[in-house]
């Protein structure tokens, strides 16, 4: 029985897509990390004490949200890099539950997918 996998041409297409997504995601992560390091902070020395306290509270919430976004972005990048590994070992695009090929449309939308739509829906 022939091995079920995408052709080298298809894998090359997906690799290019994933590499472009990695480039964009890496820039986004860099921006998030930059905002966490407060490089672009504006001081509040000339504002009233109570306003400064409110602003610091809002800034804390904002830093927490940015930190969560950065964490999600790191996870996304890890999934994309894992997809590149699957491309190199030619197992990319094969559902890890059903063993069938994941539809190209799904992989174009979610290039790091490891489950077919059917398997994902069955997961609940």
N, C-alpha and C positions, 0 to 999 in steps of 0.2 A: 504494500500500500504506500502511495506517495505521501511524503510529509506535507502537512497542511501549513502553508505560510504565504506571506505576500512576496511578490517577485522583487528582485533586486532593484528594478526601476521604481516600484512602489515604495520600497524602503528608502530609496534615495530621496524621493519626494517628501516623505514623512520626516526624514532626517533634516532636510532644509527647513521645513515648517517648525520643527522643534528647536532647531538652532536659532531661528529668528525669534521665537518666543522666549528662549533663554536670554537672548540679548536684551529684549525689552524688559523682561522680568528682573534682570540683574540691575538695569538702570533704575527701575522703580524701587528696588530694594535699597540701592545706594542712596536714593533720595529720601526714603523713609529713615534710614540710619542717620543721614545728615540732619534731618529734623529732630531726631532723638538726641543728637549731640549738641543741640542748641547753637549751632554755628550762626544761624540767622536770627537769634533772639533780639527782640527790641526791649530795651530797659523800660521799667515803669517807675523810675526814681522820682519823676515829677508828678505823680498821681497821688490822690488821697490814700491814706492807709487802708480804709475799708474797701475801696475799689481795688487796691493792690491785692488784698486778701482774696476777693472774689475772682480776680483775674488769675491768681496763682492756682486756685481751686479748679478753674476751667482749664488751665494749662496742664494740670495734673491729669485730669480726665483725658485731655487730648493726647498727652504722652502715653497714657495707658492704651488708648485706641490705636495710636501709631505703632506702639510696641506689638499689639495683637496683629495688626496688618503686616508688620515686618515678619512676624512668626509665620503667618500664613504664606507670605511670599517665599520665605525660606523653604517651607514644606513643598510649595508648588515647584520651585527650582529643583528640589531633590527628586520629585516625581518625574520632571522632565529629563534630568540626567539619567535616572533609572531607565526611562524610555529609550534613551540613546544606547544604553548598554544592551537592551533587548533588541534594538536594531542591529547592533554589531554581532550579536549571537543568533540573529535571524529568528528570534521568537516573538518579535514585535507584532502586535495586532492579533494575537491568538488569545481568546478568552481563557482566563485561568480556571474557570469553573466548567464551561462546556467543552473547551478544546476546539471550538469553531472560530473562524475568522470574525473579528469585530468589523462591523460595517465601516467602509471608508468614510462615510459622512460623519459617523460618530467620532472616528479618529481625527478627522479634520477639525471638528468642534472641540474635542477633548483629547489632544494627542497623547496624553499620558494614561489614557484609559487602559485598564487591564481586564475589564468585564464588558461583555456584550450587553446590549440594552435588556435582553431577556434575563440574563443573570443578575443584572443590577435591580430589575424590578422584582425578581424572586427574592432578593435580599430584604426587600421591604423598606 
